[in-house]
Amino acid sequence: MKKEEVISPKNSLLKKLHSLKNEKGEIAAIEVKSGKWFLGITTIEAIQKAKEIFLGSIFYIIRIGYRTAGMLKKAIILL
């Protein structure tokens, strides 16, 4: 996937998710085209929930209440 093909969620959706005080620290996997989001304690958990409905989609990941979801050095994630 080329960088210019990556689509970000709307700012209003990101603000809404970051305002969820009871879920601070949880991971949200967002299916950008629909705007639907799925919560998990880990990235894997959130993506697994999202893939139950949106198999084959690419998800935008955030950690609620934080600027970054995490950091990867060298990783291969197969789901």
Distance bins in CASP14 RR format, pairs under 12 A and 6 or more apart:
PFRMAT RR
TARGET T0000
AUTHOR 0000-0000-0000
RMODE 2
METHOD distances of the structure
MODEL  1
1 7 0 0 0 0 0 1 0 0 0 0 0
1 58 1 0 0 1 0 0 0 0 0 0 0
5 32 0 0 0 0 0 1 0 0 0 0 0
5 58 0 0 0 0 1 0 0 0 0 0 0
6 32 0 0 0 0 1 0 0 0 0 0 0
6 58 0 0 0 0 1 0 0 0 0 0 0
6 59 0 0 0 0 0 1 0 0 0 0 0
6 60 0 0 0 0 1 0 0 0 0 0 0
6 61 0 0 0 0 0 1 0 0 0 0 0
7 30 0 0 0 0 0 1 0 0 0 0 0
7 31 0 0 0 0 0 1 0 0 0 0 0
7 32 1 0 1 0 0 0 0 0 0 0 0
7 33 1 0 0 1 0 0 0 0 0 0 0
7 34 0 0 0 0 0 1 0 0 0 0 0
7 35 0 0 0 0 0 1 0 0 0 0 0
7 57 0 0 0 0 0 1 0 0 0 0 0
7 58 0 0 0 0 1 0 0 0 0 0 0
7 59 0 0 0 0 0 1 0 0 0 0 0
7 60 1 0 0 1 0 0 0 0 0 0 0
8 14 0 0 0 0 1 0 0 0 0 0 0
8 30 0 0 0 0 1 0 0 0 0 0 0
8 32 1 0 0 1 0 0 0 0 0 0 0
8 33 0 0 0 0 0 1 0 0 0 0 0
8 35 0 0 0 0 0 1 0 0 0 0 0
8 58 0 0 0 0 0 1 0 0 0 0 0
8 59 0 0 0 0 0 1 0 0 0 0 0
8 60 1 0 0 1 0 0 0 0 0 0 0
8 61 0 0 0 0 0 1 0 0 0 0 0
8 62 0 0 0 0 0 1 0 0 0 0 0
9 15 0 0 0 0 0 1 0 0 0 0 0
9 16 0 0 0 0 1 0 0 0 0 0 0
9 17 0 0 0 0 1 0 0 0 0 0 0
9 18 0 0 0 0 0 1 0 0 0 0 0
9 28 0 0 0 0 1 0 0 0 0 0 0
9 29 0 0 0 0 0 1 0 0 0 0 0
9 30 1 0 1 0 0 0 0 0 0 0 0
9 31 0 0 0 0 1 0 0 0 0 0 0
9 32 1 0 1 0 0 0 0 0 0 0 0
9 33 0 0 0 0 1 0 0 0 0 0 0
9 34 0 0 0 0 0 1 0 0 0 0 0
9 35 1 0 0 1 0 0 0 0 0 0 0
9 36 0 0 0 0 0 1 0 0 0 0 0
9 37 0 0 0 0 1 0 0 0 0 0 0
9 59 0 0 0 0 1 0 0 0 0 0 0
9 60 1 0 1 0 0 0 0 0 0 0 0
9 61 0 0 0 0 0 1 0 0 0 0 0
9 62 0 0 0 0 1 0 0 0 0 0 0
10 16 0 0 0 0 1 0 0 0 0 0 0
10 17 0 0 0 0 0 1 0 0 0 0 0
10 30 0 0 0 0 1 0 0 0 0 0 0
10 32 0 0 0 0 1 0 0 0 0 0 0
10 33 0 0 0 0 0 1 0 0 0 0 0
10 34 0 0 0 0 0 1 0 0 0 0 0
10 35 1 0 0 1 0 0 0 0 0 0 0
10 37 0 0 0 0 0 1 0 0 0 0 0
10 60 0 0 0 0 0 1 0 0 0 0 0
11 17 0 0 0 0 0 1 0 0 0 0 0
11 18 0 0 0 0 0 1 0 0 0 0 0
12 18 0 0 0 0 0 1 0 0 0 0 0
12 19 0 0 0 0 0 1 0 0 0 0 0
12 35 0 0 0 0 0 1 0 0 0 0 0
13 19 0 0 0 0 0 1 0 0 0 0 0
13 20 0 0 0 0 0 1 0 0 0 0 0
13 28 0 0 0 0 1 0 0 0 0 0 0
13 30 1 0 0 1 0 0 0 0 0 0 0
13 31 0 0 0 0 0 1 0 0 0 0 0
13 32 0 0 0 0 1 0 0 0 0 0 0
13 33 0 0 0 0 0 1 0 0 0 0 0
13 34 0 0 0 0 0 1 0 0 0 0 0
13 35 1 0 0 1 0 0 0 0 0 0 0
13 36 0 0 0 0 1 0 0 0 0 0 0
13 37 1 0 0 1 0 0 0 0 0 0 0
13 60 0 0 0 0 1 0 0 0 0 0 0
13 62 0 0 0 0 1 0 0 0 0 0 0
14 20 0 0 0 0 0 1 0 0 0 0 0
14 28 0 0 0 0 1 0 0 0 0 0 0
14 30 0 0 0 0 1 0 0 0 0 0 0
14 32 0 0 0 0 0 1 0 0 0 0 0
14 35 0 0 0 0 0 1 0 0 0 0 0
14 37 0 0 0 0 1 0 0 0 0 0 0
14 60 0 0 0 0 1 0 0 0 0 0 0
14 61 0 0 0 0 0 1 0 0 0 0 0
14 62 1 0 0 1 0 0 0 0 0 0 0
14 63 0 0 0 0 0 1 0 0 0 0 0
14 64 0 0 0 0 1 0 0 0 0 0 0
14 65 0 0 0 0 0 1 0 0 0 0 0
14 66 0 0 0 0 0 1 0 0 0 0 0
14 67 0 0 0 0 0 1 0 0 0 0 0
14 69 0 0 0 0 0 1 0 0 0 0 0
15 62 0 0 0 0 0 1 0 0 0 0 0
15 64 0 0 0 0 0 1 0 0 0 0 0
15 65 0 0 0 0 0 1 0 0 0 0 0
16 23 0 0 0 0 0 1 0 0 0 0 0
16 28 0 0 0 0 0 1 0 0 0 0 0
16 30 0 0 0 0 0 1 0 0 0 0 0
16 35 0 0 0 0 0 1 0 0 0 0 0
16 37 0 0 0 0 1 0 0 0 0 0 0
16 62 0 0 0 0 0 1 0 0 0 0 0
16 64 0 0 0 0 0 1 0 0 0 0 0
16 65 0 0 0 0 0 1 0 0 0 0 0
17 23 0 0 0 0 1 0 0 0 0 0 0
17 24 0 0 0 0 0 1 0 0 0 0 0
17 25 0 0 0 0 0 1 0 0 0 0 0
17 26 0 0 0 0 1 0 0 0 0 0 0
17 27 0 0 0 0 0 1 0 0 0 0 0
17 28 1 0 1 0 0 0 0 0 0 0 0
17 29 0 0 0 0 0 1 0 0 0 0 0
17 30 1 0 0 1 0 0 0 0 0 0 0
17 35 0 0 0 0 0 1 0 0 0 0 0
17 36 0 0 0 0 0 1 0 0 0 0 0
17 37 1 0 0 1 0 0 0 0 0 0 0
17 38 0 0 0 0 0 1 0 0 0 0 0
17 39 0 0 0 0 1 0 0 0 0 0 0
17 46 0 0 0 0 0 1 0 0 0 0 0
17 60 0 0 0 0 0 1 0 0 0 0 0
17 61 0 0 0 0 0 1 0 0 0 0 0
17 62 1 0 0 1 0 0 0 0 0 0 0
17 63 0 0 0 0 1 0 0 0 0 0 0
17 64 1 0 1 0 0 0 0 0 0 0 0
17 65 0 0 0 0 1 0 0 0 0 0 0
17 66 0 0 0 0 0 1 0 0 0 0 0
17 69 0 0 0 0 0 1 0 0 0 0 0
18 24 0 0 0 0 1 0 0 0 0 0 0
18 25 0 0 0 0 0 1 0 0 0 0 0
18 26 0 0 0 0 0 1 0 0 0 0 0
18 28 0 0 0 0 1 0 0 0 0 0 0
18 30 0 0 0 0 0 1 0 0 0 0 0
18 37 0 0 0 0 0 1 0 0 0 0 0
18 62 1 0 0 1 0 0 0 0 0 0 0
18 63 0 0 0 0 1 0 0 0 0 0 0
18 64 1 0 0 1 0 0 0 0 0 0 0
18 65 1 0 1 0 0 0 0 0 0 0 0
18 66 0 0 0 0 1 0 0 0 0 0 0
18 67 0 0 0 0 1 0 0 0 0 0 0
18 69 0 0 0 0 0 1 0 0 0 0 0
19 28 0 0 0 0 0 1 0 0 0 0 0
19 64 0 0 0 0 1 0 0 0 0 0 0
19 65 0 0 0 0 1 0 0 0 0 0 0
20 26 0 0 0 0 1 0 0 0 0 0 0
20 27 0 0 0 0 0 1 0 0 0 0 0
20 28 0 0 0 0 1 0 0 0 0 0 0
20 37 0 0 0 0 1 0 0 0 0 0 0
20 39 0 0 0 0 1 0 0 0 0 0 0
20 62 0 0 0 0 0 1 0 0 0 0 0
20 63 0 0 0 0 0 1 0 0 0 0 0
20 64 1 0 1 0 0 0 0 0 0 0 0
20 65 0 0 0 0 1 0 0 0 0 0 0
21 64 0 0 0 0 1 0 0 0 0 0 0
21 65 0 0 0 0 1 0 0 0 0 0 0
22 39 0 0 0 0 0 1 0 0 0 0 0
22 64 0 0 0 0 1 0 0 0 0 0 0
22 65 0 0 0 0 0 1 0 0 0 0 0
23 37 0 0 0 0 0 1 0 0 0 0 0
23 38 0 0 0 0 0 1 0 0 0 0 0
23 39 1 0 0 1 0 0 0 0 0 0 0
23 40 0 0 0 0 1 0 0 0 0 0 0
23 41 0 0 0 0 0 1 0 0 0 0 0
23 46 0 0 0 0 0 1 0 0 0 0 0
23 62 0 0 0 0 0 1 0 0 0 0 0
23 63 0 0 0 0 1 0 0 0 0 0 0
23 64 1 0 1 0 0 0 0 0 0 0 0
23 65 0 0 0 0 1 0 0 0 0 0 0
23 66 0 0 0 0 0 1 0 0 0 0 0
24 39 0 0 0 0 0 1 0 0 0 0 0
24 62 0 0 0 0 0 1 0 0 0 0 0
24 63 0 0 0 0 1 0 0 0 0 0 0
24 64 1 0 1 0 0 0 0 0 0 0 0
24 65 1 0 1 0 0 0 0 0 0 0 0
24 66 0 0 0 0 1 0 0 0 0 0 0
25 39 0 0 0 0 1 0 0 0 0 0 0
25 40 0 0 0 0 1 0 0 0 0 0 0
25 41 0 0 0 0 1 0 0 0 0 0 0
25 42 0 0 0 0 0 1 0 0 0 0 0
25 43 0 0 0 0 0 1 0 0 0 0 0
25 46 0 0 0 0 0 1 0 0 0 0 0
25 62 0 0 0 0 1 0 0 0 0 0 0
25 63 1 0 1 0 0 0 0 0 0 0 0
25 64 1 0 1 0 0 0 0 0 0 0 0
25 65 1 0 0 1 0 0 0 0 0 0 0
25 66 1 0 0 1 0 0 0 0 0 0 0
25 67 0 0 0 0 0 1 0 0 0 0 0
25 68 0 0 0 0 0 1 0 0 0 0 0
25 69 0 0 0 0 1 0 0 0 0 0 0
25 70 0 0 0 0 0 1 0 0 0 0 0
26 37 0 0 0 0 0 1 0 0 0 0 0
26 38 0 0 0 0 0 1 0 0 0 0 0
26 39 1 0 1 0 0 0 0 0 0 0 0
26 40 1 0 1 0 0 0 0 0 0 0 0
26 41 1 0 0 1 0 0 0 0 0 0 0
26 42 0 0 0 0 1 0 0 0 0 0 0
26 43 0 0 0 0 0 1 0 0 0 0 0
26 45 0 0 0 0 1 0 0 0 0 0 0
26 46 1 0 0 1 0 0 0 0 0 0 0
26 49 0 0 0 0 0 1 0 0 0 0 0
26 61 0 0 0 0 0 1 0 0 0 0 0
26 62 0 0 0 0 1 0 0 0 0 0 0
26 63 1 0 0 1 0 0 0 0 0 0 0
26 64 1 0 1 0 0 0 0 0 0 0 0
26 65 0 0 0 0 1 0 0 0 0 0 0
26 66 0 0 0 0 0 1 0 0 0 0 0
26 69 0 0 0 0 0 1 0 0 0 0 0
27 37 0 0 0 0 0 1 0 0 0 0 0
27 38 0 0 0 0 1 0 0 0 0 0 0
27 39 1 0 0 1 0 0 0 0 0 0 0
27 40 1 0 1 0 0 0 0 0 0 0 0
27 41 1 0 0 1 0 0 0 0 0 0 0
27 42 1 0 0 1 0 0 0 0 0 0 0
27 43 1 0 1 0 0 0 0 0 0 0 0
27 44 0 0 0 0 1 0 0 0 0 0 0
27 45 1 0 0 1 0 0 0 0 0 0 0
27 46 1 0 1 0 0 0 0 0 0 0 0
27 47 0 0 0 0 1 0 0 0 0 0 0
27 48 0 0 0 0 0 1 0 0 0 0 0
27 49 0 0 0 0 0 1 0 0 0 0 0
27 50 0 0 0 0 0 1 0 0 0 0 0
27 59 0 0 0 0 0 1 0 0 0 0 0
27 60 0 0 0 0 0 1 0 0 0 0 0
27 61 1 0 0 1 0 0 0 0 0 0 0
27 62 1 0 0 1 0 0 0 0 0 0 0
27 63 1 0 1 0 0 0 0 0 0 0 0
27 64 1 0 0 1 0 0 0 0 0 0 0
27 65 0 0 0 0 0 1 0 0 0 0 0
27 66 0 0 0 0 1 0 0 0 0 0 0
27 68 0 0 0 0 0 1 0 0 0 0 0
27 69 1 0 0 1 0 0 0 0 0 0 0
27 70 0 0 0 0 1 0 0 0 0 0 0
28 35 0 0 0 0 0 1 0 0 0 0 0
28 36 0 0 0 0 0 1 0 0 0 0 0
28 37 1 0 1 0 0 0 0 0 0 0 0
28 38 1 0 0 1 0 0 0 0 0 0 0
28 39 1 0 1 0 0 0 0 0 0 0 0
28 40 1 0 0 1 0 0 0 0 0 0 0
28 41 0 0 0 0 0 1 0 0 0 0 0
28 42 0 0 0 0 0 1 0 0 0 0 0
28 43 0 0 0 0 1 0 0 0 0 0 0
28 45 0 0 0 0 0 1 0 0 0 0 0
28 46 1 0 0 1 0 0 0 0 0 0 0
28 47 0 0 0 0 0 1 0 0 0 0 0
28 49 0 0 0 0 0 1 0 0 0 0 0
28 50 0 0 0 0 1 0 0 0 0 0 0
28 59 0 0 0 0 1 0 0 0 0 0 0
28 60 0 0 0 0 1 0 0 0 0 0 0
28 61 1 0 0 1 0 0 0 0 0 0 0
28 62 1 0 1 0 0 0 0 0 0 0 0
28 63 1 0 0 1 0 0 0 0 0 0 0
28 64 1 0 1 0 0 0 0 0 0 0 0
28 65 0 0 0 0 1 0 0 0 0 0 0
28 66 0 0 0 0 0 1 0 0 0 0 0
28 69 0 0 0 0 1 0 0 0 0 0 0
29 35 0 0 0 0 0 1 0 0 0 0 0
29 36 0 0 0 0 1 0 0 0 0 0 0
29 37 1 0 0 1 0 0 0 0 0 0 0
29 38 1 0 1 0 0 0 0 0 0 0 0
29 39 0 0 0 0 1 0 0 0 0 0 0
29 40 1 0 0 1 0 0 0 0 0 0 0
29 42 0 0 0 0 0 1 0 0 0 0 0
29 43 1 0 0 1 0 0 0 0 0 0 0
29 44 0 0 0 0 1 0 0 0 0 0 0
29 45 0 0 0 0 1 0 0 0 0 0 0
29 46 1 1 0 0 0 0 0 0 0 0 0
29 47 1 0 1 0 0 0 0 0 0 0 0
29 48 0 0 0 0 1 0 0 0 0 0 0
29 49 1 0 0 1 0 0 0 0 0 0 0
29 50 1 0 1 0 0 0 0 0 0 0 0
29 51 0 0 0 0 1 0 0 0 0 0 0
29 52 0 0 0 0 0 1 0 0 0 0 0
29 53 0 0 0 0 0 1 0 0 0 0 0
29 54 0 0 0 0 1 0 0 0 0 0 0
29 57 0 0 0 0 1 0 0 0 0 0 0
29 58 0 0 0 0 1 0 0 0 0 0 0
29 59 1 0 1 0 0 0 0 0 0 0 0
29 60 1 0 0 1 0 0 0 0 0 0 0
29 61 1 0 1 0 0 0 0 0 0 0 0
29 62 0 0 0 0 1 0 0 0 0 0 0
29 63 0 0 0 0 0 1 0 0 0 0 0
29 64 0 0 0 0 0 1 0 0 0 0 0
29 69 0 0 0 0 1 0 0 0 0 0 0
29 79 0 0 0 0 0 1 0 0 0 0 0
30 36 1 0 0 1 0 0 0 0 0 0 0
30 37 1 0 1 0 0 0 0 0 0 0 0
30 38 0 0 0 0 1 0 0 0 0 0 0
30 39 0 0 0 0 0 1 0 0 0 0 0
30 46 0 0 0 0 1 0 0 0 0 0 0
30 47 0 0 0 0 0 1 0 0 0 0 0
30 49 0 0 0 0 0 1 0 0 0 0 0
30 50 0 0 0 0 1 0 0 0 0 0 0
30 54 0 0 0 0 0 1 0 0 0 0 0
30 57 0 0 0 0 1 0 0 0 0 0 0
30 58 0 0 0 0 0 1 0 0 0 0 0
30 59 1 0 0 1 0 0 0 0 0 0 0
30 60 1 0 1 0 0 0 0 0 0 0 0
30 61 1 0 0 1 0 0 0 0 0 0 0
30 62 1 0 0 1 0 0 0 0 0 0 0
30 64 0 0 0 0 0 1 0 0 0 0 0
30 69 0 0 0 0 0 1 0 0 0 0 0
31 37 1 0 0 1 0 0 0 0 0 0 0
31 38 0 0 0 0 1 0 0 0 0 0 0
31 46 0 0 0 0 0 1 0 0 0 0 0
31 47 0 0 0 0 0 1 0 0 0 0 0
31 49 0 0 0 0 0 1 0 0 0 0 0
31 50 1 0 0 1 0 0 0 0 0 0 0
31 51 0 0 0 0 1 0 0 0 0 0 0
31 52 0 0 0 0 0 1 0 0 0 0 0
31 53 1 0 0 1 0 0 0 0 0 0 0
31 54 1 0 1 0 0 0 0 0 0 0 0
31 55 0 0 0 0 0 1 0 0 0 0 0
31 56 0 0 0 0 1 0 0 0 0 0 0
31 57 1 0 1 0 0 0 0 0 0 0 0
31 58 0 0 0 0 1 0 0 0 0 0 0
31 59 1 0 0 1 0 0 0 0 0 0 0
31 60 0 0 0 0 1 0 0 0 0 0 0
31 61 0 0 0 0 0 1 0 0 0 0 0
32 50 0 0 0 0 0 1 0 0 0 0 0
32 54 0 0 0 0 0 1 0 0 0 0 0
32 57 0 0 0 0 1 0 0 0 0 0 0
32 58 1 0 0 1 0 0 0 0 0 0 0
32 59 1 0 0 1 0 0 0 0 0 0 0
32 60 1 0 1 0 0 0 0 0 0 0 0
32 61 0 0 0 0 0 1 0 0 0 0 0
32 62 0 0 0 0 0 1 0 0 0 0 0
33 54 0 0 0 0 1 0 0 0 0 0 0
33 56 0 0 0 0 0 1 0 0 0 0 0
33 57 1 0 0 1 0 0 0 0 0 0 0
33 58 0 0 0 0 1 0 0 0 0 0 0
33 59 0 0 0 0 0 1 0 0 0 0 0
33 60 0 0 0 0 0 1 0 0 0 0 0
34 50 0 0 0 0 0 1 0 0 0 0 0
34 53 0 0 0 0 1 0 0 0 0 0 0
34 54 1 0 0 1 0 0 0 0 0 0 0
34 57 0 0 0 0 1 0 0 0 0 0 0
34 59 0 0 0 0 0 1 0 0 0 0 0
34 60 0 0 0 0 0 1 0 0 0 0 0
35 50 0 0 0 0 0 1 0 0 0 0 0
35 53 0 0 0 0 0 1 0 0 0 0 0
35 54 0 0 0 0 0 1 0 0 0 0 0
35 57 0 0 0 0 0 1 0 0 0 0 0
35 59 0 0 0 0 0 1 0 0 0 0 0
35 60 0 0 0 0 1 0 0 0 0 0 0
36 46 0 0 0 0 0 1 0 0 0 0 0
36 49 0 0 0 0 0 1 0 0 0 0 0
36 50 1 0 0 1 0 0 0 0 0 0 0
36 52 0 0 0 0 0 1 0 0 0 0 0
36 53 1 0 0 1 0 0 0 0 0 0 0
36 54 1 0 0 1 0 0 0 0 0 0 0
36 57 0 0 0 0 1 0 0 0 0 0 0
36 59 0 0 0 0 1 0 0 0 0 0 0
36 60 0 0 0 0 0 1 0 0 0 0 0
37 46 0 0 0 0 1 0 0 0 0 0 0
37 47 0 0 0 0 0 1 0 0 0 0 0
37 49 0 0 0 0 1 0 0 0 0 0 0
37 50 1 0 0 1 0 0 0 0 0 0 0
37 53 0 0 0 0 0 1 0 0 0 0 0
37 54 0 0 0 0 0 1 0 0 0 0 0
37 59 0 0 0 0 1 0 0 0 0 0 0
37 60 0 0 0 0 1 0 0 0 0 0 0
37 61 0 0 0 0 0 1 0 0 0 0 0
37 62 0 0 0 0 1 0 0 0 0 0 0
37 64 0 0 0 0 1 0 0 0 0 0 0
38 44 0 0 0 0 0 1 0 0 0 0 0
38 45 0 0 0 0 1 0 0 0 0 0 0
38 46 1 0 1 0 0 0 0 0 0 0 0
38 47 1 0 0 1 0 0 0 0 0 0 0
38 48 0 0 0 0 1 0 0 0 0 0 0
38 49 1 0 1 0 0 0 0 0 0 0 0
38 50 1 0 1 0 0 0 0 0 0 0 0
38 51 0 0 0 0 1 0 0 0 0 0 0
38 52 0 0 0 0 1 0 0 0 0 0 0
38 53 1 0 0 1 0 0 0 0 0 0 0
38 54 0 0 0 0 1 0 0 0 0 0 0
38 57 0 0 0 0 0 1 0 0 0 0 0
38 59 0 0 0 0 1 0 0 0 0 0 0
38 60 0 0 0 0 0 1 0 0 0 0 0
38 61 0 0 0 0 0 1 0 0 0 0 0
38 62 0 0 0 0 0 1 0 0 0 0 0
39 45 0 0 0 0 1 0 0 0 0 0 0
39 46 1 0 0 1 0 0 0 0 0 0 0
39 47 0 0 0 0 0 1 0 0 0 0 0
39 48 0 0 0 0 0 1 0 0 0 0 0
39 49 1 0 0 1 0 0 0 0 0 0 0
39 50 0 0 0 0 1 0 0 0 0 0 0
39 61 0 0 0 0 0 1 0 0 0 0 0
39 62 0 0 0 0 0 1 0 0 0 0 0
39 63 0 0 0 0 0 1 0 0 0 0 0
39 64 1 0 0 1 0 0 0 0 0 0 0
40 46 1 0 1 0 0 0 0 0 0 0 0
40 47 0 0 0 0 1 0 0 0 0 0 0
40 48 0 0 0 0 1 0 0 0 0 0 0
40 49 1 0 0 1 0 0 0 0 0 0 0
40 50 0 0 0 0 1 0 0 0 0 0 0
40 59 0 0 0 0 0 1 0 0 0 0 0
40 61 0 0 0 0 0 1 0 0 0 0 0
40 62 0 0 0 0 0 1 0 0 0 0 0
40 63 0 0 0 0 0 1 0 0 0 0 0
40 64 0 0 0 0 1 0 0 0 0 0 0
40 69 0 0 0 0 0 1 0 0 0 0 0
41 48 0 0 0 0 0 1 0 0 0 0 0
41 49 0 0 0 0 0 1 0 0 0 0 0
41 63 0 0 0 0 0 1 0 0 0 0 0
41 64 0 0 0 0 0 1 0 0 0 0 0
42 48 0 0 0 0 1 0 0 0 0 0 0
42 49 0 0 0 0 0 1 0 0 0 0 0
42 61 0 0 0 0 0 1 0 0 0 0 0
42 63 0 0 0 0 0 1 0 0 0 0 0
42 69 0 0 0 0 0 1 0 0 0 0 0
42 70 0 0 0 0 0 1 0 0 0 0 0
42 77 0 0 0 0 0 1 0 0 0 0 0
42 79 0 0 0 0 0 1 0 0 0 0 0
43 49 0 0 0 0 0 1 0 0 0 0 0
43 50 0 0 0 0 0 1 0 0 0 0 0
43 59 0 0 0 0 1 0 0 0 0 0 0
43 60 0 0 0 0 0 1 0 0 0 0 0
43 61 1 0 1 0 0 0 0 0 0 0 0
43 62 0 0 0 0 0 1 0 0 0 0 0
43 63 0 0 0 0 1 0 0 0 0 0 0
43 68 0 0 0 0 0 1 0 0 0 0 0
43 69 1 0 0 1 0 0 0 0 0 0 0
43 70 0 0 0 0 1 0 0 0 0 0 0
43 71 0 0 0 0 0 1 0 0 0 0 0
43 72 0 0 0 0 1 0 0 0 0 0 0
43 75 0 0 0 0 0 1 0 0 0 0 0
43 77 1 0 0 1 0 0 0 0 0 0 0
43 79 0 0 0 0 1 0 0 0 0 0 0
44 50 0 0 0 0 0 1 0 0 0 0 0
44 51 0 0 0 0 0 1 0 0 0 0 0
44 59 0 0 0 0 0 1 0 0 0 0 0
44 61 0 0 0 0 0 1 0 0 0 0 0
44 75 0 0 0 0 0 1 0 0 0 0 0
44 77 1 0 0 1 0 0 0 0 0 0 0
44 78 0 0 0 0 0 1 0 0 0 0 0
44 79 1 0 0 1 0 0 0 0 0 0 0
45 51 0 0 0 0 0 1 0 0 0 0 0
45 52 0 0 0 0 0 1 0 0 0 0 0
45 61 0 0 0 0 0 1 0 0 0 0 0
45 79 0 0 0 0 0 1 0 0 0 0 0
46 52 0 0 0 0 0 1 0 0 0 0 0
46 54 0 0 0 0 0 1 0 0 0 0 0
46 59 1 0 0 1 0 0 0 0 0 0 0
46 60 0 0 0 0 0 1 0 0 0 0 0
46 61 1 0 0 1 0 0 0 0 0 0 0
46 62 0 0 0 0 1 0 0 0 0 0 0
46 63 0 0 0 0 1 0 0 0 0 0 0
46 64 0 0 0 0 0 1 0 0 0 0 0
46 69 0 0 0 0 1 0 0 0 0 0 0
46 79 0 0 0 0 0 1 0 0 0 0 0
47 53 0 0 0 0 0 1 0 0 0 0 0
47 54 0 0 0 0 1 0 0 0 0 0 0
47 55 0 0 0 0 0 1 0 0 0 0 0
47 56 0 0 0 0 0 1 0 0 0 0 0
47 57 0 0 0 0 1 0 0 0 0 0 0
47 58 0 0 0 0 0 1 0 0 0 0 0
47 59 1 0 1 0 0 0 0 0 0 0 0
47 60 0 0 0 0 0 1 0 0 0 0 0
47 61 1 0 0 1 0 0 0 0 0 0 0
47 69 0 0 0 0 0 1 0 0 0 0 0
47 77 0 0 0 0 1 0 0 0 0 0 0
47 78 0 0 0 0 0 1 0 0 0 0 0
47 79 1 0 1 0 0 0 0 0 0 0 0
48 54 0 0 0 0 0 1 0 0 0 0 0
48 55 0 0 0 0 0 1 0 0 0 0 0
48 59 0 0 0 0 0 1 0 0 0 0 0
48 77 0 0 0 0 0 1 0 0 0 0 0
48 79 1 0 0 1 0 0 0 0 0 0 0
49 55 0 0 0 0 0 1 0 0 0 0 0
49 59 0 0 0 0 0 1 0 0 0 0 0
49 79 0 0 0 0 0 1 0 0 0 0 0
50 56 0 0 0 0 1 0 0 0 0 0 0
50 57 1 0 0 1 0 0 0 0 0 0 0
50 58 0 0 0 0 0 1 0 0 0 0 0
50 59 1 0 1 0 0 0 0 0 0 0 0
50 60 0 0 0 0 0 1 0 0 0 0 0
50 61 0 0 0 0 1 0 0 0 0 0 0
50 79 0 0 0 0 1 0 0 0 0 0 0
51 57 1 0 0 1 0 0 0 0 0 0 0
51 58 0 0 0 0 0 1 0 0 0 0 0
51 59 0 0 0 0 1 0 0 0 0 0 0
51 79 1 0 0 1 0 0 0 0 0 0 0
52 79 0 0 0 0 0 1 0 0 0 0 0
53 59 0 0 0 0 0 1 0 0 0 0 0
54 60 0 0 0 0 0 1 0 0 0 0 0
54 79 0 0 0 0 0 1 0 0 0 0 0
55 79 0 0 0 0 0 1 0 0 0 0 0
56 79 0 0 0 0 1 0 0 0 0 0 0
57 79 0 0 0 0 0 1 0 0 0 0 0
58 79 0 0 0 0 0 1 0 0 0 0 0
59 69 0 0 0 0 0 1 0 0 0 0 0
59 77 0 0 0 0 0 1 0 0 0 0 0
59 79 0 0 0 0 1 0 0 0 0 0 0
60 69 0 0 0 0 1 0 0 0 0 0 0
61 68 0 0 0 0 1 0 0 0 0 0 0
61 69 1 0 1 0 0 0 0 0 0 0 0
61 70 0 0 0 0 1 0 0 0 0 0 0
61 72 0 0 0 0 0 1 0 0 0 0 0
61 77 0 0 0 0 0 1 0 0 0 0 0
62 68 0 0 0 0 1 0 0 0 0 0 0
62 69 1 0 1 0 0 0 0 0 0 0 0
62 70 0 0 0 0 1 0 0 0 0 0 0
63 69 1 0 1 0 0 0 0 0 0 0 0
63 70 1 0 0 1 0 0 0 0 0 0 0
63 71 0 0 0 0 0 1 0 0 0 0 0
END
